[in-house]
Amino acid sequence: MESIFINGNLEDSEIEVLGKVSALNALGNILNKVNTVTLFKLQTYSNKFYPKKFEFLQLIYHDDKTNRISIKIEGNRLILKGNSIAFNILGDSLNNFFDDESQKNDHFHIDYYDGNDVLNPTNISLVFICL
């Protein structure tokens, strides 16, 4: 997936997903259409605050009654797993937040907490950032 970068700081359990508005919107559109297992090759770059570089993003459609995304890390792969409702919630969040008025470093966090309607229980926080 061109122009999307994913780095992590696994000690702090935080993963950042970076891209220009067009790339983040493209990712949102892809999430809104997930209905199978899809693997994307990512570009990488070094970041001293997020030293873990993910080379792949894997989206796994899974008929899950929670309607939430599950996050898993396997080697250099970030795996997001969920049903169409879960992926639509995340895809719509990206498309609604990042628009023509978005500025560099505009971002939002997705964290798990009791009552959360986006993520299944996890200690991993996702941060989506505009480049």
Helices and strands as residue ranges (DSSP letters): E 4-9, E 14-19, H 21-31, E 37-41, E 52-53, E 56-61, E 70-74, E 77-82, H 84-97, E 107-110, E 125-130
